Amino acid sequence: MSRKNKAGSPNLVRIFTNGIFRDNPLLVLMIGLCSALAVTTEVVNGIGMGLSMTFVLLMSELVISSFRKLIPNSIRIPIFIIVIAAFTTVIDYILKAYFPDLSESLGVFIPLIVVNCIIMGRVESFSSKQPPLHVILDALGMGLGYTWVLAGIALIRELLGNGTILGFEIIKGYEPILFFTLPPGGFFVFALFIALNLALNKRLSSDQSGSDCTSCPAPGCLGCITGERQVDRASSSKPREDL
């Protein structure tokens, strides 16, 4: 019910914003971490990987949603993989043709978008069941959530590990901290982002529960946060005929 407005249609704003914070694919769902931590040593790599993944996710979800009623259930997974692989190949050739340095820097992680759990998960759980407008917003939200996390992690790692941002020297005479350019540094910064996102979600949840849970026996619960508790209260207000 929380994803629907008064007219009964899904809340389009909620669909878009879910992937940015509440259901962020990296910070909350924690999928697609391998490529995320591997490419975030530089900001340009993080942005390039994020936009590439967003393109593949958007186009794959849109195509599969448009033809979802024609795809036999028994062969849906092979069809999903073929569609994802096609758009991955497109973005791979685009990078090689117009951004060769970025393509070389990202290396094998662009072709590996085919098996990225984020894309397959959204295609299977969302776009195969929803109309095109909804999947466009979902793909853009998930892609934006993925990209901002990559860019943020890369910003900190490049600044502290190299003393630069986008290759430009920011701190003159700075002694780079090698730790942040290595995998342990990536996990450390990633953990900080998870903590920040949890704190932000907790703050947003408490703000919502304060206005919607005045008569709830357990304010701040998941039912209150999602709006499902409102339905429970409405139904509980009706007299029980079976008593």
C-alpha positions in Angstrom: 0.0 0.0 0.0 2.9 2.4 0.7 3.9 2.2 -3.0 0.4 3.3 -4.2 -1.3 6.6 -4.1 -4.9 7.3 -3.4 -5.9 6.3 -7.0 -4.3 2.9 -6.5 -1.4 3.4 -8.9 2.2 2.9 -7.8 4.0 5.9 -6.3 6.4 6.9 -9.1 8.6 9.1 -6.9 9.0 6.2 -4.4 10.0 3.8 -7.2 12.7 6.3 -8.3 14.1 7.2 -4.9 14.2 3.7 -3.5 17.4 2.8 -5.3 19.2 5.9 -4.3 19.1 5.4 -0.5 16.5 3.0 1.0 17.2 0.1 -1.4 20.7 1.2 -2.6 22.1 -1.8 -4.5 25.5 -1.4 -2.9 24.9 0.0 0.6 21.7 -1.9 1.4 21.3 -4.8 -1.0 25.1 -5.3 -1.1 25.2 -6.8 -4.6 27.7 -6.1 -7.3 30.5 -5.3 -4.8 33.4 -6.9 -6.7 33.5 -4.4 -9.6 32.4 -1.6 -7.3 35.4 -1.9 -5.1 37.8 -2.8 -7.9 37.3 0.3 -10.0 37.0 3.0 -7.3 40.6 3.9 -7.1 39.9 6.9 -9.3 36.9 9.1 -9.6 36.8 8.9 -13.4 36.7 5.1 -13.2 33.8 5.2 -10.7 31.7 7.5 -12.8 32.5 5.6 -16.0 31.5 2.3 -14.4 28.4 3.7 -12.9 27.1 5.3 -16.1 27.9 2.2 -18.1 26.0 0.0 -15.7 23.1 2.5 -15.6 22.9 2.4 -19.4 22.8 -1.4 -19.5 20.3 -1.6 -16.7 18.0 1.0 -18.2 18.0 -0.5 -21.7 17.7 -4.1 -20.5 14.8 -3.3 -18.1 13.0 -1.3 -20.8 13.3 -4.0 -23.5 12.3 -6.8 -21.1 9.4 -4.9 -19.7 8.1 -4.0 -23.2 8.1 -7.7 -24.2 7.4 -9.3 -20.8 4.1 -10.7 -21.9 5.7 -12.4 -24.9 8.6 -14.1 -23.1 7.9 -17.7 -22.1 8.4 -18.3 -18.4 10.4 -21.5 -19.1 13.2 -19.6 -21.0 13.1 -16.2 -19.4 16.5 -16.4 -17.8 18.4 -17.2 -21.1 16.5 -14.4 -22.8 17.3 -12.0 -20.0 21.0 -12.8 -20.3 21.0 -12.4 -24.1 19.4 -8.9 -23.8 21.8 -7.8 -21.0 24.8 -9.2 -23.0 23.7 -7.3 -26.1 23.6 -3.9 -24.4 26.9 -4.7 -22.5 28.5 -5.3 -25.9 27.2 -1.9 -27.1 28.6 0.0 -24.1 31.9 -1.9 -24.4 32.3 -0.8 -28.0 31.3 2.7 -27.3 34.0 3.0 -24.6 36.6 1.5 -26.8 35.8 3.8 -29.7 35.4 7.1 -27.9 37.0 6.6 -24.4 39.9 4.2 -25.0 41.8 5.3 -21.9 38.7 4.7 -19.7 38.0 1.4 -21.4 41.5 0.2 -20.8 41.4 1.4 -17.2 38.1 -0.5 -16.4 39.3 -3.5 -18.3 37.4 -6.7 -17.8 34.8 -5.2 -15.5 32.8 -3.7 -18.4 32.2 -7.2 -20.0 31.4 -8.5 -16.6 28.4 -6.3 -16.4 26.6 -9.2 -18.1 26.8 -11.1 -14.8 26.3 -8.2 -12.5 23.8 -9.2 -9.8 22.2 -5.8 -9.8 21.0 -6.0 -13.3 19.8 -9.6 -13.2 18.1 -9.0 -9.9 16.2 -6.0 -11.1 15.3 -7.6 -14.4 14.0 -10.8 -12.7 12.2 -9.1 -9.8 10.9 -5.9 -11.3 11.0 -5.2 -15.0 9.6 -8.7 -15.9 6.5 -7.7 -14.0 6.1 -3.9 -14.4 5.2 -1.5 -17.3 7.9 0.5 -19.1 7.3 3.8 -17.2 7.9 2.1 -13.8 11.0 0.2 -15.0 12.6 3.4 -16.4 12.3 5.1 -13.0 13.5 2.0 -11.2 16.5 1.7 -13.5 17.4 5.4 -13.2 17.1 5.3 -9.4 19.2 2.1 -9.1 21.7 3.4 -11.5 22.0 6.8 -9.8 22.3 5.0 -6.4 25.1 2.8 -7.8 26.9 5.7 -9.5 26.9 8.1 -6.5 28.3 5.4 -4.2 31.1 4.6 -6.7 31.9 8.2 -7.2 31.9 9.0 -3.5 34.1 6.0 -2.6 36.5 6.8 -5.5 36.7 10.5 -4.4 37.9 9.6 -1.0 40.3 6.9 -2.1 41.8 9.0 -4.9 42.1 12.1 -2.7 43.7 10.3 0.3 45.6 7.7 -1.7 47.0 9.9 -4.5 46.3 13.5 -3.3 44.4 14.1 -6.6 40.8 14.4 -7.9 40.2 13.5 -11.5 43.9 13.4 -12.0 44.4 17.0 -10.8 46.7 17.6 -7.8 44.6 19.1 -4.9 47.0 19.0 -2.0 50.5 20.2 -2.8 53.2 18.3 -0.9 50.7 15.7 0.3 52.2 12.3 1.2 49.8 9.7 -0.3 48.4 7.0 2.0 48.9 3.8 0.1 46.3 2.0 2.3 43.5 3.8 0.4 44.6 2.6 -3.0 44.6 -1.1 -1.9 41.6 -3.4 -1.4 41.5 -3.0 2.4 41.2 0.8 1.9 38.3 0.2 -0.4 36.5 -1.9 2.2 37.2 0.6 4.9 35.7 3.5 2.9 32.8 1.3 1.8 32.0 0.5 5.5 31.9 4.2 6.3 29.4 4.8 3.5 27.2 1.9 4.8 27.2 3.5 8.3 26.3 6.9 6.8 23.5 5.5 4.8 22.1 3.5 7.8 22.1 6.7 9.9 20.4 8.6 7.1 17.7 6.0 6.6 17.1 5.8 10.4 16.6 9.5 10.5 14.2 9.4 7.6 12.3 6.5 9.1 12.0 8.3 12.5 10.6 11.4 10.8 8.0 9.3 9.0 7.0 7.2 12.1 6.5 10.4 14.1 3.6 11.5 11.8 2.1 8.1 11.0 2.4 6.1 14.2 0.5 8.1 16.8 -1.9 5.2 17.6 0.5 2.4 16.8 1.5 0.1 19.7 5.0 -0.1 18.3 6.0 3.3 16.8 8.9 3.2 14.4 8.3 -0.4 13.4 8.7 -1.6 9.8 4.9 -1.6 9.3 4.8 2.1 10.2 7.7 3.0 8.0 6.2 1.3 5.0 2.7 2.5 5.6 1.3 -1.0 6.1 0.5 -0.3 9.7 -2.0 2.2 8.6 -3.9 -0.5 6.8 -3.7 -2.7 9.9 -5.1 0.1 12.1 -7.9 0.8 9.7 -8.9 -2.9 9.6 -8.6 -3.3 13.4 -11.0 -0.4 13.9 -13.8 -2.4 12.4 -15.9 -4.6 14.7 -15.0 -8.3 14.7 -18.0 -10.2 13.5 -16.6 -13.6 14.5 -16.4 -12.8 18.2 
